[in-house]
C-alpha cells in the first residue's frame, strides 16, 4: 500500500501516536477528555528531577522520559486512568523505552544512521497532519506534560528499526510463486465468506500469574468500554508483535485465528470489545473493527445523493405534540413525489432542506445504513431525531461500488513478505533483549 510521501516507518509510527493525541487535536469536540486539573499521579518524582530508572547497555532512561510518554497515554484516554493503574502503565512504558533503546543501538552497530534532519522533517509532516506547524505541535505537547524531544526519540527509534529491517531482514525474505498461486486459489475458493478486521491486546501469563493477569485484563476492558483508546492501550499493554501498530491484526478469516478467538469473533457486533479470553500462554481482549465478505464489493462503499428535511421542535413540546410533528413529516416525505418535490415540501413545513451528493454509506450512523441500502431512488427513511429536532432523508441517487477483481499477485506477495519480516524482526528484538545488559535503578 502506497502512503504518499510518508516513509514506510509511518506504518508503525502513525497508528499508535495518532491514537494517543487525536482525541485532543483539532477535529475532535472539546470536552471529550476527562482529565483532572491536578494530575499528581503522573509520577512520584518531582517534575524537575531526572532520576534514572534503567541503564540499557550504558544508556540511561530517566523518570522524565517515562513521564513524557505517560502524558501522551493520559491525553489519549477518553476517561481518567485510575491511580492504581498508573504504575502498571509506567512499567509498560519503561519496557517500550528499553526496546526502543535496543533498536537504536542495534542500528548504530550496523552503522545505520538517522539524520536529525530526517527526524525533524518527519516531525513537521506529522504535525501538519493535525493542521499545526511543528512549533504549534511542540507547544501542545508541553501543555499536556510531554515534550517534542520525547516524540522525536520515538520517531528516531521507529526509523532506525525500519532501516535495520530493510538491511538485515528484508533481503533474506523470499516468497515463491507457488506460494502466491496457492494463496490466490484459496482466496478465490473462499469468495463471499466472512472476513473480520480485528485488533487484539494480548497479555502473557503462567499458571501462577493467571488470576492476576485476568484481573488486569478485566480492568483494561472496563477502561476501554469507558472510552479509552484501544490502540493506545494495545501499545502500552499488549505483548503481541502487533502492539507497535495499536494491536491491529488487519483483515483475517476466522480460521486464521486461534479457536478460542474465532468462536468469539463470529458472534461479536462491529465496534464491540470481547471479554478477556483465556488463550494458550495468556489472555486476549479482541476488538472487532469491521466485517466484510472476501472478494465481494461492500455495499457500504456505495456513494449516495441524499436530501435531508429537518424540523426544529419548540422547546417544551409534549409527547403528543412531538408525535404529531413526526407523523406530519413522515406523511409529507412519503407523498412529496421524490427528490423533485423535496424543496417545496421543506418550505411548506417550515423546515430546513440540505443536499449532499457524495455521501458514502459507511460514513453514516450504523442504524441508518441498512435502511438506506434498502431504499429505491425517491424513497425516504423513517423519521429520526430528538425532542429538539426531527429529520428524514430521501434517496436521490446511488453509485454502487465496482465489482471486486480477483486477488493481485503483487499484493499477496507483499503481504506474505511483510508477515515474514515482522516475525523475523520480533525474533531479532527478542535476541537483543536476551543479550542486553540492563541495570534497573
C-alpha positions as CSV (number, residue, x, y, z in Angstrom):
1,X,0.0,0.0,0.0
2,X,1.4,3.4,-1.0
3,X,1.5,6.0,1.7
4,X,2.1,9.1,-0.4
5,X,5.1,11.0,0.9
6,X,5.1,9.2,4.3
7,X,8.1,6.9,4.7
8,X,7.5,3.2,5.5
9,X,8.0,3.9,9.2
10,X,4.6,5.6,9.1
11,X,3.0,2.2,9.0
12,X,4.4,1.5,12.5
13,X,4.5,5.0,14.0
14,X,1.4,6.9,12.9
15,X,-1.2,4.5,14.1
16,X,-0.1,4.4,17.8
17,X,0.8,8.0,18.0
18,X,-2.5,9.1,16.3
19,X,-4.4,7.2,18.9
20,X,-2.5,8.9,21.6
21,X,-3.1,12.5,20.5
22,X,-6.1,12.6,18.1
23,X,-8.7,12.9,20.8
24,X,-7.1,16.2,21.9
25,X,-6.4,17.6,18.5
26,X,-8.4,19.7,16.0
27,X,-11.5,18.0,14.7
28,X,-12.4,16.3,18.0
29,X,-15.0,18.1,20.1
30,X,-13.6,19.8,23.1
31,X,-14.6,18.4,26.4
32,X,-14.4,14.7,25.5
33,X,-11.3,14.2,27.6
34,X,-11.9,13.7,31.2
35,X,-8.5,14.7,32.6
36,X,-8.4,16.2,36.1
37,X,-6.7,19.6,36.5
38,X,-4.3,18.2,39.1
39,X,-2.6,15.0,37.9
40,X,-0.1,14.4,40.6
41,X,-0.3,10.7,39.9
42,X,1.7,11.1,36.7
43,X,4.9,10.3,38.7
44,X,6.2,10.1,42.2
45,X,9.3,12.2,41.5
46,X,9.3,15.9,41.4
47,X,8.8,17.1,37.8
48,X,12.2,18.7,37.6
49,X,14.1,15.7,39.0
50,X,15.8,13.5,36.4
51,X,16.1,10.1,38.1
52,X,17.5,7.1,36.1
53,X,15.1,4.2,36.1
54,X,17.1,1.9,33.9
55,X,20.5,1.8,32.2
56,X,20.5,-0.2,28.9
57,X,23.9,-1.1,27.7
58,X,25.2,2.1,29.4
59,X,22.4,4.4,28.1
60,X,20.2,6.0,30.7
61,X,16.4,6.0,30.6
62,X,15.1,8.6,33.1
63,X,11.9,9.1,35.0
64,X,11.3,12.2,32.9
65,X,11.4,10.0,29.8
66,X,8.7,7.9,31.2
67,X,6.6,10.8,32.4
68,X,6.6,12.4,29.0
69,X,5.4,9.2,27.3
70,X,2.8,8.7,30.1
71,X,1.4,12.1,29.4
72,X,0.6,11.0,25.8
73,X,-1.2,8.0,27.1
74,X,-3.3,10.1,29.6
75,X,-4.1,12.6,26.8
76,X,-5.4,9.7,24.6
77,X,-7.7,8.3,27.3
78,X,-11.3,9.3,27.0
79,X,-11.7,8.5,30.7
80,X,-9.5,9.0,33.7
81,X,-6.9,6.3,34.3
82,X,-7.3,5.1,37.9
83,X,-4.3,5.9,40.1
84,X,-3.8,2.2,40.8
85,X,-3.3,1.7,37.0
86,X,-0.6,4.4,36.7
87,X,2.3,2.3,37.9
88,X,1.4,-0.6,35.6
89,X,1.3,1.8,32.7
90,X,4.6,3.3,33.7
91,X,6.1,-0.2,33.8
92,X,4.9,-0.9,30.3
93,X,6.3,2.4,29.1
94,X,9.6,1.5,30.6
95,X,9.6,-1.8,28.7
96,X,8.8,0.1,25.5
97,X,11.6,2.6,26.0
98,X,14.1,-0.3,26.7
99,X,13.0,-1.9,23.4
100,X,13.3,1.4,21.6
101,X,16.8,1.9,23.0
102,X,17.9,-1.5,21.9
103,X,16.6,-0.9,18.4
104,X,18.5,2.4,18.1
105,X,21.7,0.7,19.5
106,X,21.3,-2.2,17.1
107,X,21.0,0.2,14.1
108,X,24.1,2.1,15.3
109,X,26.1,-1.1,15.5
110,X,25.3,-1.8,11.8
111,X,26.4,1.8,11.0
112,X,22.8,2.8,10.2
113,X,22.3,6.4,11.0
114,X,19.1,8.5,11.2
115,X,20.0,12.1,10.5
116,X,18.4,14.8,12.7
117,X,17.0,16.5,9.6
118,X,15.1,13.3,8.7
119,X,13.6,13.2,12.2
120,X,12.7,16.9,12.1
121,X,11.2,16.6,8.6
122,X,9.0,13.6,9.7
123,X,8.0,15.5,12.9
124,X,6.9,18.5,10.8
125,X,4.9,16.3,8.5
126,X,3.3,14.6,11.4
127,X,2.4,18.0,13.0
128,X,0.9,19.2,9.7
129,X,-1.4,16.1,9.7
130,X,-3.1,17.8,12.7
131,X,-3.2,21.2,10.9
132,X,-0.4,22.6,13.1
133,X,3.1,23.8,12.5
134,X,5.9,22.0,14.2
135,X,6.2,24.8,16.7
136,X,2.4,24.7,17.5
137,X,2.5,21.0,17.9
138,X,5.5,21.2,20.3
139,X,3.6,23.8,22.3
140,X,0.6,21.4,22.5
141,X,2.9,18.6,23.8
142,X,4.2,20.8,26.5
143,X,0.6,21.7,27.6
144,X,-0.1,18.0,28.3
145,X,3.2,17.4,30.1
146,X,5.0,15.7,27.3
147,X,7.7,17.1,25.0
148,X,9.0,17.4,21.5
149,X,12.1,15.5,22.4
150,X,10.1,12.5,23.6
151,X,8.2,12.2,20.4
152,X,11.2,12.7,18.3
153,X,13.0,10.0,20.2
154,X,10.2,7.7,19.3
155,X,10.4,8.7,15.6
156,X,14.2,8.1,15.8
157,X,13.6,4.6,17.1
158,X,10.9,3.7,14.5
159,X,13.0,5.0,11.6
160,X,16.1,3.2,12.8
161,X,14.3,-0.1,13.3
162,X,12.7,0.2,9.9
163,X,16.1,0.8,8.2
164,X,17.7,-2.0,10.1
165,X,15.0,-4.4,8.9
166,X,15.4,-3.2,5.3
167,X,19.1,-4.1,5.5
168,X,19.3,-7.1,7.8
169,X,16.0,-8.9,7.3
170,X,14.1,-8.0,4.1
171,X,16.8,-9.0,1.6
172,X,16.7,-12.5,3.1
173,X,12.9,-13.0,2.9
174,X,11.8,-14.8,-0.2
175,X,8.3,-15.7,-1.4
176,X,7.9,-18.4,-4.0
177,X,5.5,-18.2,-7.0
178,X,3.8,-21.4,-5.9
179,X,3.0,-20.0,-2.5
180,X,1.3,-17.0,-4.1
181,X,-0.6,-19.1,-6.6
182,X,-1.9,-21.4,-3.8
183,X,-3.0,-18.4,-1.7
184,X,-4.8,-16.9,-4.7
185,X,-6.6,-20.2,-5.3
186,X,-7.6,-20.4,-1.7
187,X,-9.0,-16.8,-1.7
188,X,-11.0,-17.4,-4.8
189,X,-12.4,-20.6,-3.3
190,X,-13.4,-18.6,-0.2
191,X,-15.0,-15.7,-2.2
192,X,-18.1,-14.5,-0.3
193,X,-17.1,-15.9,3.1
194,X,-16.8,-13.6,6.1
195,X,-13.6,-11.7,6.9
196,X,-13.0,-9.7,10.1
197,X,-10.9,-6.6,10.8
198,X,-9.6,-7.4,14.3
199,X,-7.4,-5.8,16.9
200,X,-6.0,-7.5,19.9
201,X,-4.5,-6.9,23.3
202,X,-2.6,-10.0,24.4
203,X,-1.0,-10.4,27.9
204,X,1.0,-13.5,28.7
205,X,0.5,-15.5,31.9
206,X,1.7,-18.6,33.6
207,X,-0.5,-20.8,35.8
208,X,0.9,-18.9,38.8
209,X,0.1,-15.4,37.4
210,X,-3.2,-16.3,35.5
211,X,-5.5,-14.9,38.1
212,X,-3.6,-11.6,38.3
213,X,-3.4,-11.2,34.5
214,X,-7.1,-12.0,34.2
215,X,-7.9,-9.3,36.8
216,X,-5.6,-6.8,34.9
217,X,-7.4,-7.6,31.7
218,X,-10.8,-7.0,33.3
219,X,-9.6,-3.6,34.5
220,X,-8.4,-2.7,31.0
221,X,-11.7,-3.8,29.5
222,X,-13.5,-1.5,31.9
223,X,-11.4,1.4,30.7
224,X,-11.9,0.5,27.0
225,X,-15.7,0.4,27.5
226,X,-15.4,3.8,29.2
227,X,-14.0,5.3,26.0
228,X,-10.2,4.8,26.3
229,X,-8.4,4.4,23.0
230,X,-7.9,0.7,22.2
231,X,-4.8,1.4,20.1
232,X,-3.1,3.4,22.9
233,X,-3.8,0.6,25.4
234,X,-2.6,-2.1,23.0
235,X,0.6,-0.2,22.5
236,X,1.2,0.0,26.3
237,X,-0.1,-3.3,27.5
238,X,-0.1,-5.8,24.6
239,X,2.8,-8.3,24.4
240,X,1.9,-9.4,20.9
241,X,4.0,-8.2,17.9
242,X,1.1,-6.0,16.8
243,X,1.5,-3.7,19.8
244,X,3.5,-1.3,17.8
245,X,0.5,-0.7,15.4
246,X,-2.1,-0.5,18.2
247,X,-2.9,-4.2,18.2
248,X,-4.2,-4.1,14.7
249,X,-4.3,-7.6,13.1
250,X,-5.8,-6.4,9.9
251,X,-8.3,-8.4,7.9
252,X,-8.4,-12.1,8.9
253,X,-10.7,-15.1,8.3
254,X,-12.0,-16.8,11.4
255,X,-10.0,-19.9,10.5
256,X,-6.7,-17.9,10.8
257,X,-7.4,-17.1,14.5
258,X,-7.0,-19.4,17.4
259,X,-10.1,-21.4,18.1
260,X,-10.8,-19.5,21.3
261,X,-10.8,-16.2,19.4
262,X,-12.6,-17.4,16.3
263,X,-15.6,-18.6,18.2
264,X,-16.0,-15.2,19.9
265,X,-15.3,-13.0,16.8
266,X,-18.1,-14.7,14.8
267,X,-20.6,-13.6,17.5
268,X,-19.4,-10.0,18.1
269,X,-21.1,-6.9,16.8
270,X,-19.0,-4.4,14.9
271,X,-17.4,-1.9,17.3
272,X,-17.5,-4.0,20.4
273,X,-14.9,-5.5,22.7
274,X,-14.7,-9.1,23.9
275,X,-14.5,-10.2,27.5
276,X,-10.9,-11.3,28.4
277,X,-10.4,-14.6,26.6
278,X,-8.1,-17.3,28.0
279,X,-5.8,-18.5,25.2
280,X,-2.7,-20.7,25.3
281,X,0.0,-18.7,27.0
282,X,-2.1,-15.8,28.3
283,X,-5.3,-13.7,27.9
284,X,-6.6,-11.7,24.9
285,X,-9.1,-8.9,24.5
286,X,-10.5,-8.6,21.0
287,X,-11.9,-5.5,19.3
288,X,-14.0,-6.1,16.1
289,X,-13.4,-3.1,13.9
290,X,-15.4,-4.2,10.9
291,X,-16.6,-7.2,8.8
292,X,-16.8,-7.8,5.1
293,X,-17.1,-10.7,2.6
294,X,-13.9,-11.9,0.8
295,X,-13.6,-10.6,-2.8
296,X,-17.1,-9.2,-2.7
297,X,-17.8,-5.5,-3.1
298,X,-19.1,-4.0,0.1
299,X,-22.4,-2.2,-0.4
300,X,-21.4,0.2,2.3
301,X,-18.9,1.7,-0.2
302,X,-21.8,2.9,-2.3
303,X,-22.0,6.7,-2.7
304,X,-25.4,8.3,-2.2
305,X,-27.1,11.5,-3.2
306,X,-29.3,12.5,-0.2
307,X,-31.7,15.3,0.6
308,X,-32.5,15.9,4.2
309,X,-35.6,17.7,5.5
310,X,-35.5,18.7,9.2
311,X,-38.0,20.4,11.5
312,X,-37.0,22.1,14.7
313,X,-39.4,21.4,17.6
314,X,-40.5,24.2,20.0
315,X,-38.9,23.9,23.5
316,X,-41.2,22.2,26.0
317,X,-43.2,20.2,23.3
318,X,-45.3,17.5,24.8
319,X,-45.0,13.8,23.6
320,X,-48.3,14.2,21.8
321,X,-47.1,17.4,20.0
322,X,-43.8,15.7,19.0
323,X,-45.6,12.6,17.7
324,X,-47.9,14.8,15.6
325,X,-44.9,16.5,14.0
326,X,-43.3,13.1,13.4
327,X,-46.4,11.9,11.6
328,X,-46.7,15.2,9.7
329,X,-43.1,14.9,8.4
330,X,-43.4,11.2,7.7
331,X,-46.5,11.7,5.6
332,X,-45.0,14.6,3.7
333,X,-41.9,12.6,2.9
334,X,-43.9,9.7,1.5
335,X,-46.2,11.9,-0.6
336,X,-43.8,14.6,-2.0
337,X,-43.1,12.7,-5.2
338,X,-39.4,12.0,-4.7
339,X,-36.5,14.4,-4.7
340,X,-38.1,16.8,-7.1
341,X,-40.6,17.8,-4.5
342,X,-38.2,18.0,-1.6
343,X,-37.5,21.7,-1.7
344,X,-41.2,22.6,-1.9
345,X,-42.1,20.2,0.8
346,X,-39.5,21.6,3.1
347,X,-40.7,25.1,2.6
348,X,-44.3,24.1,3.2
349,X,-43.4,22.5,6.5
350,X,-41.2,25.5,7.5
351,X,-38.2,23.1,7.7
352,X,-34.6,23.1,6.6
353,X,-33.5,21.4,3.4
354,X,-30.0,20.1,3.0
355,X,-28.5,18.3,-0.1
356,X,-25.3,16.2,-0.3
357,X,-24.5,14.3,-3.5
358,X,-21.4,12.4,-2.2
359,X,-22.3,10.6,1.0
360,X,-20.6,7.2,1.4
361,X,-22.9,4.8,3.2
362,X,-20.3,3.6,5.7
363,X,-19.8,7.1,6.9
364,X,-23.4,7.4,8.1
365,X,-24.6,6.2,11.5
366,X,-24.8,2.4,11.7
367,X,-28.6,2.5,12.3
368,X,-29.2,4.3,9.1
369,X,-27.0,2.2,6.8
370,X,-29.2,-0.9,6.2
371,X,-32.3,1.3,5.9
372,X,-30.7,3.5,3.1
373,X,-29.3,0.4,1.3
374,X,-32.8,-1.0,1.1
375,X,-34.4,2.2,-0.4
376,X,-35.1,2.8,-4.1
377,X,-34.4,6.3,-5.6
378,X,-37.1,8.7,-4.4
379,X,-38.0,6.8,-1.2
380,X,-37.4,8.3,2.3
381,X,-36.2,6.9,5.6
382,X,-38.3,6.7,8.7
383,X,-38.2,9.9,10.7
384,X,-35.4,10.1,13.3
385,X,-34.2,12.7,15.7
386,X,-34.7,14.0,19.2
387,X,-37.1,16.2,21.3
388,X,-35.4,19.2,19.7
389,X,-35.1,18.3,16.1
390,X,-36.5,15.6,13.7
391,X,-35.3,14.7,10.2
392,X,-35.8,12.3,7.3
393,X,-33.6,11.5,4.3
394,X,-34.7,10.9,0.8
395,X,-32.5,8.9,-1.6
396,X,-31.9,10.9,-4.8
397,X,-29.2,8.8,-6.4
398,X,-26.8,5.9,-5.8
399,X,-23.5,4.8,-7.3
400,X,-22.7,1.3,-6.3
401,X,-19.1,0.2,-5.8
402,X,-17.3,-1.5,-8.7
403,X,-17.1,-5.3,-8.6
404,X,-14.0,-6.6,-6.7
405,X,-11.3,-8.1,-9.0
406,X,-9.6,-11.3,-8.1
407,X,-6.6,-11.2,-5.8
408,X,-3.5,-9.4,-7.1
409,X,-0.3,-11.5,-7.1
410,X,2.0,-8.5,-6.3
411,X,-0.2,-7.5,-3.3
412,X,-0.3,-11.1,-2.0
413,X,3.5,-11.4,-2.4
414,X,4.0,-8.2,-0.4
415,X,1.5,-9.4,2.3
416,X,3.4,-12.6,2.8
417,X,6.8,-10.8,2.8
418,X,5.6,-8.4,5.5
419,X,4.3,-11.2,7.7
420,X,7.7,-12.9,7.5
421,X,9.6,-9.7,8.0
422,X,7.6,-9.0,11.1
423,X,8.2,-12.5,12.6
424,X,11.9,-12.2,12.0
425,X,12.0,-8.7,13.4
426,X,10.4,-10.0,16.6
427,X,12.9,-12.7,16.9
428,X,15.7,-10.2,16.3
429,X,14.3,-8.0,19.1
430,X,14.0,-11.0,21.4
431,X,17.7,-11.7,20.9
432,X,18.6,-8.1,21.6
433,X,16.7,-8.3,24.9
434,X,18.4,-11.5,25.8
435,X,21.9,-10.2,25.2
436,X,21.4,-6.7,26.7
437,X,23.0,-5.5,29.9
438,X,20.1,-3.7,31.7
439,X,20.6,-2.2,35.2
440,X,17.4,-1.2,36.9
441,X,17.6,1.6,39.4
